[in-house]
Amino acid sequence: MKRLALLWALACGASAASAEDLAYVNAALRAWLQAIEADAPYLLADRGAGELRLMHGKALLRRVPLAADSLGTQPSVQSSLEARLRRYRPSSPWQSLVPSPFDWEQNLVADAPATSALYFANGLLIYASPAWHRPDAMDLQIGVADLRALYNACGPGTTLVVLPANWREGPQ
């Protein structure tokens, strides 16, 4: 009798977990469809494929491989770009900054340095320089050339949609 109760509890728990996963996948796909219909550039993080895509509607503009994915199991499925950060400033006052002019002339010379990052409303950070990584933070690391391209292509308010790793799988 105990074995039957244990098997029934495991079966109920598995179906509840798959129902939660299915609801999460559906929410992500719904957000993706809304981004397509908005007819504006957006970012699509496909965790199953291990890449970040710059999209406009259904058109793929750039495919960016992910060097590191620290989003956790179920991050929010949609967010918007809050700020384009130009460089990392260490929090320690005794650590020296990399000297570089930060004025309008420098902005004309180099739009996005290698130490820049993209910050989203849900706290997600997309960066190339490992100086931005923090333990237990939501972030995606990509290559320097890809970061420069996304930095220049995405303005404030750009939507980010995150697809879970198992979004192509059917219910189990």
C-alpha positions in Angstrom: 0.0 0.0 0.0 2.9 2.4 0.8 4.5 1.7 -2.5 1.2 2.5 -4.4 0.9 5.8 -2.4 4.5 6.6 -3.2 4.1 5.9 -6.9 0.9 8.0 -7.0 2.6 10.9 -5.2 5.5 10.8 -7.7 3.1 10.7 -10.6 1.1 13.6 -9.4 4.3 15.6 -8.7 5.7 14.9 -12.2 2.5 15.9 -13.9 2.4 19.1 -11.8 6.0 19.9 -12.7 5.4 19.3 -16.4 2.2 21.4 -16.2 4.3 24.3 -14.8 6.9 23.8 -17.5 4.2 23.8 -20.2 2.7 27.0 -18.8 6.2 28.6 -18.8 6.9 27.5 -22.4 3.5 28.8 -23.5 4.1 32.2 -21.8 7.5 32.4 -23.6 6.0 31.5 -27.0 3.2 34.1 -26.4 5.8 36.8 -25.7 7.7 35.8 -28.9 4.5 36.1 -31.0 3.8 39.5 -29.5 7.4 40.6 -30.3 6.9 39.4 -33.9 3.6 41.3 -34.3 5.1 44.5 -32.8 7.2 45.0 -36.1 10.2 46.3 -34.2 13.7 44.9 -33.6 13.9 42.6 -30.6 16.3 40.1 -29.0 15.4 36.4 -28.7 17.4 34.3 -26.3 17.1 30.6 -27.3 18.6 28.7 -24.4 18.0 25.3 -26.1 20.2 26.4 -29.1 22.6 28.3 -26.9 22.3 31.6 -28.9 20.9 35.1 -28.8 19.2 36.4 -31.9 18.6 39.9 -33.1 15.3 39.7 -34.9 12.8 42.0 -36.7 9.4 40.4 -37.1 10.2 36.9 -38.4 13.5 38.0 -40.0 16.8 36.9 -38.4 19.3 39.8 -38.5 22.1 38.4 -36.4 22.8 35.1 -34.7 25.0 35.3 -31.6 26.4 32.3 -29.7 26.2 32.4 -25.9 29.6 32.0 -24.2 27.9 31.7 -20.8 24.2 31.5 -19.6 23.5 32.3 -15.9 19.8 32.9 -16.1 18.7 30.2 -13.8 15.9 27.7 -14.4 12.9 30.0 -15.1 13.8 33.6 -15.6 11.1 36.1 -16.7 10.2 35.4 -20.3 10.2 39.1 -21.4 12.0 42.3 -20.5 13.0 45.6 -22.1 16.3 47.3 -22.5 16.8 49.9 -19.8 20.3 51.2 -20.4 23.4 50.7 -22.6 26.3 50.8 -20.2 29.6 52.1 -21.6 32.1 50.7 -19.2 32.5 48.8 -16.0 33.3 50.9 -12.9 34.7 48.8 -10.0 33.1 49.4 -6.6 36.4 49.5 -4.8 37.8 53.0 -4.6 41.4 51.7 -4.5 41.1 49.9 -7.8 42.2 52.0 -10.7 40.0 52.7 -13.7 41.1 52.1 -17.2 41.9 55.6 -18.5 39.7 56.6 -21.5 38.1 59.9 -22.4 34.4 59.9 -22.0 33.1 62.8 -24.0 31.3 63.4 -27.3 34.4 63.0 -29.3 35.0 59.5 -27.9 31.4 58.6 -28.6 32.0 59.4 -32.3 35.2 57.3 -32.3 33.9 54.1 -30.7 30.2 53.5 -30.1 30.7 50.5 -27.9 33.9 49.5 -26.1 34.6 45.9 -25.2 33.7 46.7 -21.6 30.1 47.9 -22.4 27.0 46.0 -21.5 23.2 45.9 -22.0 21.0 46.2 -18.9 17.4 45.0 -18.9 14.4 45.9 -16.7 14.3 42.5 -15.0 18.0 42.9 -13.9 19.5 40.8 -16.8 22.8 41.9 -18.1 24.3 41.0 -21.5 28.1 41.6 -21.6 31.3 40.5 -23.2 33.9 41.4 -20.5 34.1 38.9 -17.6 34.4 41.9 -15.3 30.6 42.3 -15.3 29.9 38.7 -14.1 28.7 38.3 -10.5 27.8 35.1 -8.8 24.0 34.5 -8.6 23.3 37.3 -11.1 21.2 36.9 -14.2 23.5 37.4 -17.1 24.4 36.3 -20.6 28.0 36.5 -21.9 28.6 36.9 -25.6 31.6 37.8 -27.8 33.0 41.4 -28.1 32.1 41.8 -31.8 28.6 40.6 -31.2 28.2 42.9 -28.2 29.2 45.9 -30.2 26.7 45.0 -32.9 23.9 44.5 -30.5 24.9 47.7 -28.5 24.6 49.8 -31.7 21.4 48.0 -33.0 19.3 48.0 -29.7 18.0 51.2 -28.2 16.2 51.7 -24.9 12.9 49.8 -24.9 14.1 47.0 -27.1 12.3 43.8 -26.1 14.1 40.7 -24.9 12.2 37.3 -25.1 13.8 34.3 -23.3 12.9 30.9 -24.6 13.5 28.0 -22.2 15.9 25.2 -23.1 13.0 22.7 -23.5 10.6 24.8 -25.6 10.7 22.5 -28.6 9.9 19.4 -26.6 6.3 18.2 -26.2 4.5 17.4 -23.0 5.8 14.4 -21.1 
